[in-house]
């Protein structure tokens, strides 16, 4: 269990005597990392939460829709457009947080389909889904398609090779073959173009939401460790996936309800630091705080620090790039595979007009498969749709940026702990891990713990007991 330290960890601001009053802490960003830090610091610090947008939650963004339900009665319900799913194997802290908050979860579906225009014999579209043997051969002619059968054989070989690499340990030493770019790995192992274009790159696109050329530059270790941990290279014993019943905004609302000073539509313009603490500059205001948690993207944190950023901060925060993605919530079923047998929860569509190497990922999330919705009409979130969706079907459009985990980013992540606490500044975000909700949660928890250590605050029993592994 957590014990109070009498000196700060290496790299932190030296511990001062316990303050007579709770420290004032600014948290910039209300995504999972900022909310985790705020939730952990509740009762220990005087918190002010700054959010530039018009809703709390960041990538947790639940939107209301109104449609006829299965009985024909018009009903309004929430759907998630960003964070959608978690599992019991690799999201232990998030599941523990939901249990603590009383957030209901329901079983979800992580099936996957591919649409590849012009890839079928004769130049037609190729469609397949991994739900079952029947959906794999949703187009029955693929039973006799040698290119398709070659892809399936390569999937089996790929799972075998990468499982062995994962069990050996995917380290990041400079001489490790696991630092090899994915594109080089696929060529060296002799994987077919069909495997790369009809399975591997679509699967990677579903995971990291970035263009093909960026994914092919990822180090092998990133892919191996993530896919192994999430059961994506296993045929059996895959983890059960869950979603938040009624929309993930429920956990956001429960956490923010306990934050007295929370400010929407209040972008922070600058952060100024000195020996006494930090000053947060917003439009027309400058406020002083004892410490700050920058729970935003690394490039945003660097902009806020501006010319006052240290050399290490500039190197680490500046090494991580982001891919902007456009999400469209709509009810146009035409974006899904033509054959309903090939419909899945995650539906990848390859552009017919862009080369495979430079293609921007296009995914259609069929929310009816991912969340328990009260309607039969398909509800879809399309990420970077290849063609414009008719306005009559569109409910809303949203912009999400996703970190790009190339070798520079992986190496920068290892240097983040040394930045924590310098000039009373702490960094948090999913960019410190794999870019997912569990990573963002753990990052916010660790930033809060570092602040607790530095300011010699006594953690509550709820902090230590509810979230295993972080305060151990």
Wavefront OBJ file of the C-alpha trace (Angstrom):
o trace
v 0.000 0.000 0.000
v 0.938 3.630 -0.366
v 3.164 5.149 2.320
v 3.989 8.813 2.850
v 7.529 9.647 1.731
v 9.831 11.986 3.636
v 11.627 13.054 0.486
v 10.480 13.464 -3.095
v 11.406 10.868 -5.731
v 14.347 11.584 -8.015
v 13.523 14.298 -10.537
v 10.842 15.889 -8.375
v 10.785 19.249 -6.674
v 12.270 18.685 -3.167
v 9.595 18.037 -0.569
v 8.711 20.950 1.639
v 7.137 20.818 5.085
v 3.488 19.818 5.026
v 1.524 22.972 4.071
v -0.939 24.378 6.636
v -3.583 24.616 3.915
v -4.356 22.353 0.949
v -2.280 23.339 -2.085
v -4.006 25.024 -5.004
v -3.661 22.783 -8.044
v -4.597 23.694 -11.609
v -5.513 20.825 -13.924
v -5.508 21.700 -17.610
v -7.628 19.304 -19.641
v -10.717 17.309 -18.654
v -10.017 14.090 -20.538
v -9.500 10.848 -18.664
v -6.036 11.924 -17.445
v -7.200 15.218 -15.978
v -10.259 13.594 -14.432
v -8.132 10.817 -12.927
v -5.787 13.365 -11.374
v -8.696 15.413 -10.036
v -10.435 12.331 -8.636
v -7.251 11.183 -6.898
v -6.541 14.617 -5.422
v -10.076 15.181 -4.135
v -10.013 16.212 -0.491
v -6.223 16.672 -0.619
v -5.929 19.777 -2.778
v -7.943 22.814 -3.821
v -8.521 21.919 -7.491
v -9.409 24.112 -10.446
v -10.182 22.224 -13.666
v -9.694 24.126 -16.930
v -11.343 22.860 -20.127
v -10.990 24.700 -23.429
v -13.958 22.934 -25.050
v -17.662 23.151 -24.389
v -17.966 19.749 -22.668
v -15.953 17.828 -20.085
v -14.420 14.513 -21.091
v -12.051 15.000 -24.015
v -12.188 11.792 -26.075
v -15.043 10.662 -23.852
v -17.796 12.336 -25.830
v -21.357 11.051 -25.550
v -23.862 12.613 -27.951
v -27.670 12.452 -27.750
v -29.601 11.044 -30.716
v -33.353 10.848 -31.293
v -34.740 8.003 -33.416
v -37.690 5.576 -33.413
v -36.937 2.646 -31.101
v -37.629 -1.031 -31.819
v -41.319 -0.413 -30.986
v -41.587 2.593 -33.288
v -41.655 5.102 -30.416
v -39.398 8.138 -30.780
v -36.698 7.985 -28.123
v -33.580 9.921 -27.170
v -30.447 8.031 -26.178
v -26.719 8.619 -25.815
v -24.030 7.232 -28.130
v -20.267 7.482 -27.745
v -18.205 9.035 -30.523
v -14.702 8.692 -29.036
v -13.878 6.283 -26.212
v -16.050 3.195 -26.666
v -14.732 -0.051 -25.191
v -12.589 -1.626 -22.473
v -11.727 -5.180 -21.424
v -11.068 -7.005 -18.189
v -7.490 -7.998 -19.065
v -5.846 -4.705 -19.972
v -8.095 -2.067 -18.353
v -7.963 -3.061 -14.655
v -7.749 0.488 -13.298
v -10.575 1.746 -15.495
v -12.812 -1.141 -14.467
v -11.951 -0.467 -10.816
v -12.786 3.217 -11.260
v -16.126 2.373 -12.866
v -16.928 -0.026 -10.025
v -16.053 2.630 -7.458
v -18.243 5.199 -9.213
v -21.105 2.779 -9.872
v -20.877 3.143 -13.648
v -22.829 0.355 -15.445
v -21.079 -1.640 -18.153
v -22.419 -4.045 -20.772
v -20.794 -6.634 -23.031
v -19.556 -5.316 -26.353
v -18.496 -6.728 -29.708
v -15.008 -6.152 -31.166
v -15.566 -7.792 -34.546
v -13.716 -6.400 -37.561
v -14.434 -6.177 -41.297
v -12.556 -5.004 -44.391
v -13.765 -3.400 -47.606
v -11.108 -3.241 -50.340
v -12.406 -1.687 -53.583
v -11.121 -3.324 -56.745
v -9.420 -6.170 -54.872
v -11.798 -9.008 -55.791
v -11.329 -11.124 -58.929
v -12.612 -9.150 -61.886
v -11.983 -5.819 -60.165
v -14.974 -5.726 -57.831
v -14.889 -4.934 -54.106
v -13.540 -7.494 -51.667
v -15.429 -7.792 -48.367
v -14.832 -10.014 -45.380
v -15.363 -10.019 -41.611
v -13.701 -11.941 -38.811
v -16.875 -12.677 -36.828
v -17.158 -16.329 -37.888
v -16.156 -18.734 -40.640
v -19.320 -17.733 -42.485
v -18.454 -14.011 -42.359
v -14.819 -14.613 -43.287
v -16.263 -16.041 -46.502
v -19.084 -13.485 -46.688
v -18.297 -13.493 -50.404
v -18.554 -17.199 -51.101
v -16.352 -16.928 -54.192
v -13.384 -16.328 -51.871
v -13.501 -20.033 -50.995
v -11.754 -20.519 -54.355
v -9.737 -17.270 -54.392
v -6.027 -18.194 -53.999
v -5.061 -14.645 -52.996
v -7.655 -14.628 -50.211
v -6.578 -18.054 -48.986
v -2.953 -16.833 -48.999
v -4.012 -13.966 -46.701
v -5.653 -16.398 -44.275
v -2.538 -18.591 -44.186
v -0.396 -15.530 -43.493
v -2.670 -14.497 -40.609
v -2.031 -17.841 -38.929
v 1.734 -17.511 -39.520
v 1.747 -13.895 -38.314
v -0.032 -14.830 -35.072
v 2.475 -17.607 -34.457
v 5.552 -15.395 -35.086
v 4.356 -12.400 -33.088
v 3.187 -14.554 -30.171
v 6.673 -16.031 -29.969
v 8.226 -12.535 -30.053
v 5.875 -11.346 -27.304
v 6.706 -14.327 -25.092
v 10.437 -13.711 -25.597
v 9.986 -10.115 -24.464
v 9.782 -7.064 -26.703
v 12.578 -4.865 -25.379
v 13.683 -1.480 -26.695
v 17.470 -1.762 -26.590
v 19.178 0.088 -29.424
v 20.354 -3.185 -30.984
v 17.021 -4.954 -30.641
v 15.467 -6.277 -33.874
v 12.160 -5.241 -32.343
v 13.034 -1.626 -33.134
v 12.764 -2.586 -36.817
v 10.002 -0.655 -38.637
v 6.888 -2.699 -39.277
v 7.207 -2.287 -43.037
v 10.688 -3.813 -42.981
v 9.478 -6.606 -40.681
v 6.676 -7.599 -43.058
v 9.064 -7.729 -46.017
v 11.751 -9.620 -44.109
v 9.229 -12.242 -42.992
v 7.853 -12.645 -46.498
v 4.259 -11.683 -45.769
v 2.084 -11.255 -48.837
v 0.633 -8.002 -50.129
v -2.816 -9.496 -49.558
v -2.015 -10.010 -45.882
v -0.632 -6.485 -45.546
v -3.424 -4.696 -47.414
v -6.481 -6.790 -46.530
v -5.693 -7.626 -42.897
v -2.626 -6.142 -41.227
v -2.937 -2.470 -42.173
v -6.725 -2.424 -41.631
v -6.219 -3.944 -38.164
v -3.477 -1.431 -37.311
v -5.715 1.354 -38.602
v -8.493 0.260 -36.269
v -6.065 0.422 -33.349
v -4.106 3.624 -33.961
v -6.204 5.711 -36.371
v -3.287 6.983 -38.417
v -2.249 6.803 -42.098
v -0.612 3.714 -43.533
v 2.844 5.212 -44.028
v 2.976 6.227 -40.358
v 1.910 2.771 -39.172
v 4.551 1.063 -41.312
v 7.190 3.189 -39.541
v 6.133 2.021 -36.051
v 8.698 -0.203 -34.317
v 7.782 -3.885 -34.206
v 7.839 -3.835 -30.384
v 4.935 -1.377 -30.234
v 2.697 -3.614 -32.306
v 3.770 -6.900 -30.695
v 3.322 -5.791 -27.098
v -0.008 -4.083 -27.659
v -1.563 -6.826 -29.791
v -0.358 -9.575 -27.456
v -1.647 -7.807 -24.341
v -5.036 -7.168 -25.946
v -5.478 -10.681 -27.297
v -5.478 -9.517 -30.911
v -3.068 -12.227 -32.094
v -4.881 -15.091 -30.385
v -7.446 -17.374 -31.945
v -8.775 -18.483 -28.530
v -8.892 -17.063 -24.988
v -9.557 -13.526 -26.152
v -10.681 -11.030 -23.493
v -14.325 -10.034 -23.151
v -14.892 -6.413 -24.179
v -17.322 -4.025 -22.483
v -18.858 -0.623 -23.080
v -20.522 1.864 -20.736
v -24.253 1.280 -20.826
v -25.989 4.551 -21.596
v -22.804 6.358 -22.614
v -19.401 6.960 -21.081
v -20.296 10.512 -20.044
v -21.716 8.912 -16.907
v -18.276 8.515 -15.351
v -17.339 12.057 -16.417
v -20.437 13.456 -14.732
v -19.785 11.514 -11.531
v -16.198 12.795 -11.241
v -16.904 16.410 -12.180
v -19.827 16.543 -9.741
v -17.234 16.530 -6.954
v -15.076 19.310 -8.431
v -16.248 22.633 -7.053
v -14.230 24.834 -9.432
v -14.573 23.498 -12.982
v -14.541 25.785 -15.980
v -15.804 24.984 -19.469
v -14.848 27.056 -22.528
v -11.859 28.450 -20.625
v -8.728 27.847 -22.715
v -5.454 28.363 -20.913
v -3.239 30.711 -22.910
v 0.046 30.448 -21.032
v 1.667 28.871 -17.985
v 4.313 30.894 -16.112
v 6.504 29.237 -13.465
v 8.727 30.483 -10.688
v 9.998 29.402 -7.288
v 6.646 30.111 -5.649
v 4.555 27.975 -7.992
v 2.787 28.597 -11.278
v 0.613 31.280 -12.798
v -2.147 30.280 -15.212
v -3.078 32.841 -17.837
v -6.577 32.761 -19.331
v -8.396 35.498 -21.207
v -8.336 38.540 -18.934
v -7.108 36.620 -15.874
v -3.876 35.502 -14.213
v -4.193 33.114 -11.248
v -1.517 31.658 -9.016
v -1.385 27.991 -8.055
v 1.021 25.863 -6.067
v 1.250 23.231 -8.808
v -0.170 22.343 -12.195
v -1.085 19.111 -13.980
v -0.919 19.546 -17.755
v -3.369 16.781 -18.680
v -3.441 17.671 -22.355
v -1.630 16.533 -25.471
v 2.146 16.892 -25.283
v 2.278 19.467 -28.092
v -0.396 21.521 -26.337
v 1.577 21.385 -23.074
v 4.678 22.581 -24.892
v 2.809 25.524 -26.406
v 1.507 26.550 -22.979
v 5.015 26.518 -21.503
v 6.326 28.470 -24.474
v 9.792 29.949 -24.137
v 9.949 28.912 -20.480
v 10.045 25.208 -21.346
v 13.305 23.544 -20.360
v 15.509 21.855 -22.929
v 14.366 18.434 -21.703
v 10.702 19.454 -21.897
v 11.169 20.709 -25.447
v 12.894 17.487 -26.511
v 10.418 15.113 -24.881
v 7.145 16.924 -25.534
v 8.197 17.943 -29.029
v 9.060 14.380 -30.075
v 5.454 13.165 -30.154
v 3.406 13.931 -33.236
v -0.371 13.797 -33.639
v -2.692 12.701 -36.434
v -5.893 14.739 -36.814
v -8.998 12.657 -37.526
v -12.516 13.697 -38.510
v -15.383 11.739 -36.940
v -18.903 11.913 -38.406
v -21.904 10.555 -36.482
v -24.641 9.519 -38.931
v -27.242 6.942 -39.978
v -26.136 6.228 -43.565
v -25.861 2.452 -43.921
v -24.299 2.713 -47.391
v -20.820 3.144 -45.876
v -20.978 -0.396 -44.470
v -20.112 -3.508 -46.496
v -22.640 -4.254 -49.231
v -23.162 -7.732 -47.815
v -24.749 -7.586 -44.362
v -22.957 -10.855 -43.617
v -19.744 -8.810 -43.564
v -20.994 -6.155 -41.155
v -18.945 -5.911 -37.973
v -18.398 -3.551 -35.035
v -15.300 -2.011 -36.675
v -15.541 -1.708 -40.468
v -12.401 -0.688 -42.347
v -12.752 0.834 -45.813
v -9.760 1.307 -48.083
v -9.831 4.242 -50.458
v -10.027 3.305 -54.124
v -8.307 6.532 -55.196
v -5.276 6.573 -52.862
v -2.235 4.322 -52.824
v -2.072 1.819 -49.974
v 1.176 3.358 -48.703
v -0.271 6.868 -48.231
v -3.889 6.073 -47.400
v -5.566 7.837 -44.483
v -7.398 5.340 -42.334
v -11.162 5.175 -42.830
v -13.200 3.303 -40.216
v -16.943 2.948 -39.764
v -17.916 2.057 -36.179
v -21.319 0.348 -36.157
v -22.479 1.539 -32.742
v -25.384 -0.909 -32.668
v -22.768 -3.683 -32.370
v -20.600 -1.811 -29.870
v -23.252 -0.407 -27.513
v -26.713 -1.611 -26.405
v -28.828 0.862 -28.385
v -32.648 0.852 -28.332
v -32.926 1.175 -32.145
v -32.633 -1.115 -35.174
v -31.545 1.600 -37.614
v -27.756 1.509 -38.087
v -25.982 4.236 -36.123
v -22.449 4.822 -37.375
v -19.400 6.896 -36.474
v -17.214 7.235 -39.572
v -13.608 8.202 -39.012
v -12.281 10.059 -42.060
v -15.077 8.935 -44.416
v -13.911 8.377 -47.995
v -16.955 10.105 -49.450
v -19.204 12.831 -48.146
v -22.225 11.617 -46.216
v -25.566 13.181 -47.132
v -26.477 15.965 -44.723
v -29.868 14.387 -43.977
v -28.073 11.453 -42.327
v -25.511 13.476 -40.329
v -25.992 14.078 -36.610
v -22.673 15.777 -35.900
v -18.970 16.071 -36.755
v -16.089 16.015 -34.270
v -12.304 16.406 -34.437
v -10.017 14.035 -32.526
v -6.218 13.972 -32.578
v -4.389 10.697 -31.974
v -0.688 10.356 -31.033
v 1.662 8.718 -33.529
v 3.791 6.076 -31.783
v 6.885 6.032 -33.946
v 10.367 5.324 -32.585
v 10.944 8.959 -31.570
v 7.739 8.895 -29.513
v 8.594 5.585 -27.836
v 12.006 6.895 -26.784
v 10.522 10.185 -25.549
v 8.018 8.331 -23.360
v 10.858 6.797 -21.359
v 12.009 10.307 -20.391
v 8.660 11.576 -19.091
v 9.200 10.493 -15.431
v 12.282 12.741 -15.201
v 10.128 15.775 -16.064
v 7.549 15.226 -13.348
v 7.528 17.812 -10.575
v 10.099 20.128 -12.089
v 8.993 23.674 -11.267
v 5.809 22.193 -9.754
v 4.678 20.930 -13.157
v 3.270 17.461 -13.869
v 2.394 15.925 -17.223
v -0.361 13.419 -17.949
v -1.998 11.979 -21.014
v -2.664 8.794 -22.937
v 0.310 9.818 -25.094
v 2.574 8.498 -22.301
v 1.397 4.924 -23.047
v -0.344 3.328 -26.027
v -2.821 6.165 -26.478
v -5.824 4.437 -24.909
v -8.129 5.132 -21.992
v -6.301 2.892 -19.528
v -3.046 4.661 -20.456
v -4.602 8.057 -19.872
v -6.065 6.943 -16.554
v -2.770 5.530 -15.297
v -0.926 8.641 -16.426
v -3.288 10.914 -14.490
v -3.026 8.688 -11.423
v 0.769 8.674 -11.522
v 0.913 12.452 -11.959
v -1.379 12.865 -8.941
v 0.737 10.465 -6.906
v 3.911 12.386 -7.777
v 2.215 15.595 -6.642
v 1.060 13.928 -3.422
v 4.642 12.817 -2.767
v 6.148 16.231 -3.469
v 3.657 18.085 -1.287
v 3.612 15.393 1.421
v -0.133 14.943 1.298
v -1.841 11.998 2.954
v -3.783 9.926 0.420
v -7.306 8.841 1.195
v -8.184 5.189 1.673
v -10.338 5.429 -1.466
v -7.298 6.405 -3.540
v -5.229 3.436 -2.423
v -7.887 0.747 -2.318
v -10.006 1.392 -5.376
v -7.331 1.426 -8.053
v -5.018 -1.580 -7.773
v -1.468 -1.441 -9.039
v -1.043 2.331 -9.033
v -0.689 2.947 -5.307
v 0.862 -0.438 -4.552
l 1 2 3 4 5 6 7 8 9 10 11 12 13 14 15 16 17 18 19 20 21 22 23 24 25 26 27 28 29 30 31 32 33 34 35 36 37 38 39 40 41 42 43 44 45 46 47 48 49 50 51 52 53 54 55 56 57 58 59 60 61 62 63 64 65 66 67 68 69 70 71 72 73 74 75 76 77 78 79 80 81 82 83 84 85 86 87 88 89 90 91 92 93 94 95 96 97 98 99 100 101 102 103 104 105 106 107 108 109 110 111 112 113 114 115 116 117 118 119 120 121 122 123 124 125 126 127 128 129 130 131 132 133 134 135 136 137 138 139 140 141 142 143 144 145 146 147 148 149 150 151 152 153 154 155 156 157 158 159 160 161 162 163 164 165 166 167 168 169 170 171 172 173 174 175 176 177 178 179 180 181 182 183 184 185 186 187 188 189 190 191 192 193 194 195 196 197 198 199 200 201 202 203 204 205 206 207 208 209 210 211 212 213 214 215 216 217 218 219 220 221 222 223 224 225 226 227 228 229 230 231 232 233 234 235 236 237 238 239 240 241 242 243 244 245 246 247 248 249 250 251 252 253 254 255 256 257 258 259 260 261 262 263 264 265 266 267 268 269 270 271 272 273 274 275 276 277 278 279 280 281 282 283 284 285 286 287 288 289 290 291 292 293 294 295 296 297 298 299 300 301 302 303 304 305 306 307 308 309 310 311 312 313 314 315 316 317 318 319 320 321 322 323 324 325 326 327 328 329 330 331 332 333 334 335 336 337 338 339 340 341 342 343 344 345 346 347 348 349 350 351 352 353 354 355 356 357 358 359 360 361 362 363 364 365 366 367 368 369 370 371 372 373 374 375 376 377 378 379 380 381 382 383 384 385 386 387 388 389 390 391 392 393 394 395 396 397 398 399 400 401 402 403 404 405 406 407 408 409 410 411 412 413 414 415 416 417 418 419 420 421 422 423 424 425 426 427 428 429 430 431 432 433 434 435 436 437 438 439 440 441 442 443 444 445 446 447 448 449 450 451 452 453 454 455 456 457 458 459 460 461 462 463 464 465 466 467 468 469 470 471 472
